[in-house]
């Protein structure tokens, strides 16, 4: 069972950006003034009524929010409880990522930046960044692992069509971690003109908090929608997949301080947690510093980062955001994992019983439903973070193998 400490405000990090022991800003000197400017101004800019007005207008008219909260009747019957799906797959560009990129591009404009850089794994954040740069007429460079460029070809095409330059990361495992390294290097080279839009709740403070706040629109809507549908704003469980963890942070945010709500985070177990090909960070990791913050990450005994593995490019990350590390350590969140095979199975199963083809990342969240001990009266919200178009090549391959 999850534990709850009334004296902790789980939403807000300390002034230095720590959630418990995790967070902070561990950055090279070249980036100090950039990060410091962000740190001193982000809340002020975000809370400005003009900013809020523009942000919410774009979320409504451009992104298509609020996204529906759908009662999944056949799935509920099968699992034996009440399951609602928060349909982030219906956002413009096909995932929750756009919530954050809209917020950050407006922030970048107000900070007088001229160029945007981003990293991407599954390509959804890259597409969402390229989209807002096109919308606002800003130069956009996206760093993406060479392996992910192959896995997610349609998203690469979309980014290029939107006018972005896609730069392959050819070091390490050629996936998300390596793309992030490249993006940070590029930022160091031109810190004054450039804003780095980080796509997850990772990186130096204030990014984890900033991204969580932009994504918190997900749980803000959930509360209102649940009230309308069930008479109560509070579900019993919120379930989301976690890599770095931005969809989970958004889905959990307005429930973090609600004792009765169990927050369930599902990591990618790859070929199995202990197979050597996994991205189940909380199970395998220990505290360390990666990409500018202290968190839990997979590492060798001498502190080298262990290459993660997941069938889903978006969960293929060796760390986890500092907020999630704190939720795990404090036991406020329940952390579990699903394998590649389970995620694939559930991608097909959800498609067949609800007519919704989910992203592979999202399919991990569904895979744990049969293993949970839900009561028939529970109200479970699953954050359906993205749609499966980008994973069709993997799905087609799986269908071929099934024959």
N, C-alpha and C positions, 0 to 999 in steps of 0.2 A: 504493500500500500504506500501511496505517496505520503510524505510528511510535510507539515506546514508550520512555519514559524511566523507568528503574528507580528513580531517586532521587525521583520524584514519587509521593505518595499521591493518586491522582486523586479518591478519595472525599471527602476532608476539606478544607473551605476553611480559610483562616487564621483566627486569632482575630477578625479584623475582617470575616470573611466573604468573602474573596477566593479565587477559583480563578485562579491566575496573575494577570493584570491585571483580571479581571472579577469583579464582585460589589459588596460593600460595602453601606452603608446611607446613601442620600442622601435625607434626610427633612426635612419641615418641623418646626420646633421643637415644635409642638403634639403631634406624635406621638412625640417623643423618649422620653418616659418609658414609653410603651406598648411601643415596639420594644426599648428597653433592658431592661424587665422580661422580655420574651420571650427576649431574647438571653441574659440571665443565668440564666434558669430552665428553658428548654426541654429541654436535655439531661438535667438533673437530674430533671425530671418524667418525661421519656420513659424514662429508664433505671430508674426506680423499679419494683421487682418488682410492686407492686399495679397500677400503670398498665399494665405489660406484660401482666399476667394478664387485666385487663379488655379491653384492646385485642385480644388474640388470641382471647379468648372471643367477642367480637362479630364479629371477622373470620370465625370458624368458624361460629357459629350464626346470625348475622344476615346476613352478606355471602355466605356459602356457600363460603368458602375451605377448602382450596386449590382453585384453578381448574384444570381439566384441562390437560394438555399433550398435544395431539392430533397424531398422525402423519397428515399430509394425503397420502394415498396417490396420488390422481389428480394432484394438484398437483405432487408430488415427481417423478412419472413425466414430466410435461410439461416441467418445468424441468430435469430430469436430475440431481437431487441429493436429499438427505433434508431434507424441510421439516416442521418441527413448529410447531403454532400454540398459543401460550399464550392460553387462552380467557378473557380478561378481560371479554369480552362476556357471560359467564355470571354475573358478579357481580350481586348485588341492585342494581337500578336500571339495569343494562345497560352499565356501563363501569367502568374502573379507578378513576374519580374517588372512589368511596365509601371506598377504602382510606385516603385522606388525610383525608376529612371526619370519619370515625370517630375518627382520631387527634387531629385538631384540636378536636373538640367535647369530648373527654375532657380535653384540655389547657385549654381555655377554662373548663370547670367547675372545674378545680383552681386556676385563676387568679381564680376568683370572678366571672367575667363573666356578665352577665344577657341580653345580646342579641348576635345573630350577624348580620354582614353578609357578603355575598359578591358576586363578579362572575361572570358566565357568558357564554360565547359560544354554543356548541352547546346549552347548556342542561343538559348532563349533570352538570356541577359544581353548577349551581343545584339540580337535582333531588337530587343526593347531599347537598347542604347542607341543603335543606329536609327531607330524609328523617331525617337525624341530629338536627335540631332538634325534629322531631316525636317522635322516639324519646326525647329527653332533656327535652322540655317547655320549649324555649327559643324566644324570639321570633326570627323570621328575616326579613331583608329582602334580596332579591336584585336586583342592578342588571344590566340586560341591554339591549344596543343595540336600538333600535327595529327596525332591519332584521332582526336575529336573532330578535326576537319574532315577526316575520312568517314567517321561514324555519323556525322550530322551534316552531310552535304546540302540538304535542302535549306537549312538555316544559314549556311555559308553563302549560298546563292541569294537568299533574302537580304542578308547584310550588304552584299555588294550592290544589289539592286537599289537599296536604300541610300547608296552613296558612301558607305563606309569602306575603309581599307582594312582588310583582314591580314594580320601578320602571324605566320605560323611559329609556334614555340617548338624548337627541335631538340631541346635538352631533356634530360631525365626521362620520365615515363611519357613525355609529350602529351600531358593531359592538363587538367585544371590548375594544379599546383604550379606547373612550369609556366603556364600562361600568366598566372599571377606574378611570378618572379619577373617575367619579361615586362609586364605592365608597370611594375614598381621601378624597374630599371629605367624605363622610358620616362617615367614621371620625374625621376631624379635628374635626368638630362635637361628637361625643360619645365621646371617647377612653377615659374611665374605665370606663363600663359595657359597652363593646362590644369584642368580639373580631372581627377581620376574618379570615375563612377564605379565604386565597388558594388558587386551584385549580390553580396550576401552579408550576413551579420558577422563578418570577420574583418581583420585589418586593425590598424591603430585606432584608438579613441579619437574622434567621436563616431567613426563609421558604424560599429555595431549598434550603438544607440540610435543613430540617425536612420539607418536602414530599418531597424525594428519599428521606429515611429512612423516611417512612411508606409510600411507594410501593415501597421496596426489597423488600417482601414478594414482589413479582413475581419478581425474579431469585433470591431466596432459595429459593422453591419450584422455579423452573426447574432449579437445580443439583441438587436432590434428585431431581426427576422425570427429568432426563436421565441421572443415575447409574443409576436403576432401568431406564430404557429402552435406554440405549446402553452402559452400563458406565463412562461417564465423565461427570463433572459439567460438563465444559466443551464447549460447542458450538464450531464454527469461526466462526459469524457470529450476531449478534443484530441483527434489523432492526426498526425502529419509526418511526412517523411523528412529526414534531416540529413543534409550533407554539411554545408556550412550552416544552413538552417534559416534562410530568410522567410520561407513560406510558413515554417513552424513558428518562428518568432512572431509573425503577423497574426497567425491563427491563435496563438497562446496569449498574446499581449494583454488584452482586456480581461483575461481570466487569471492572470498570474497571481493576483492578490485575492482570488476567490477560493477559499479553503475547500469548498465542496467539489470543485472541478478537477478531475484527474487529467493531467496533460501527458499524452503518450507520444513519444518521439521514436520514429522507426528509422534505424540506420541500415546501410547496405552491407549485408554479410558476405556478398560476393559468392565464392564457391563454398562458403562455410566460415564461421567466425575464426576458427583456428586452422584454416586451410593454407594460410600464407598468401591467399588471394582474396582480400577482404577490405572493406572500408568501415568496419564497425568500430569507430574511434573510441567510444567510451569503454568498450569491452577490452580493447587492445592497447589503448594509449595511456600516457601519463603526462603530468604537467610539463610544458615546455613552451618555447617561443617560436612562432611562425608568422610570417607576413605582418609583423608589427604589433602582435598582442600575445599575452600569455594565456594559454588555454590548454586543453587536453589534446595531445596529438600522438599519432603512431610513430614510434622512433626506436632505433636500435639502442642497446645498453649504453653506447657512447654518444647518444644524442643525434645520430643521423636520421633524417626523416625516412620512414619506411614507405615504399611506393604502395599506394592503395589500389584496390581493384573493385570495380562494379560494372555490371552490364550497362548501367545508366551513367552517361557522361556527367550528369549534374550531381551525382552523389559520390563521384570518384575523387574524393578529397581526403587527405590524411589527418585533417583536424576538424574542429567543430567550433562554432562561435562561442565567445566567452560567456554569454548569457546562458547558452545551453550547457556549457561545462559546469556552470554554477547550479543550474537546475538539476543536473545529474548528481553532482557532489552533495548538494543539500537535500537530495531525494525529493525535491518539489516536483520533479518530472519523473515519469517512468520511461526508461530507455530500453528499447528492444531492437531486434533486427530481423531482416528477411533476406533470403538468398536470391541470387540471380534467377534461379529456377522458379522459386515461389513468386517472385515479381512477374516473371513472364506468364506464369499460369494465371495469375490474377488479372493481368492486362487483358487476356483473352476472356476470362470469366466475366469480368465487369462488362466488357463489350457485349457479351452474349446475354447477360441477364438485365442490364439496364440501358443498353444502346448507347453507351458512352465509352469511347476508346481513350484510355488515359495515357499520359506520358509514362515511360518506364519508371521514372523517379516516383511518381505518385502511386504506381502499382504496388510499391513496397508497403505503403501505408495500409492498403487493403489486405495485403497478405497476412497481417497479424490478427485481423478481426476474428477468424475462427478459433484462435488460440486464447482469446481473452474470455474471462468469465463474466459476461454481461448479464444483468438481470433483465427480464422482459420489460420492465418499466424504465430502464435506462434511456437516456437521450444522448446519442453518440454523434458528434459532428466530425466528418472526415474532410480535411482540406484537400480538395481535388485540384492540386496545384497547377497542372498543365495538361494540354491535350496531346494525343499520341501521334499526330501527323509526322513529327520530326523523327519518330522511332519506327516508321513503317518499314524501313529497310531491315531492321532487326526482326520485326514481326513477320515480314515476308519470309525471311530466312528460317524462322522457327516453324512457319507453316509448311515450308518445303521439307524440313526435317521430319515433320509429323506424318507426311505422306507414306 
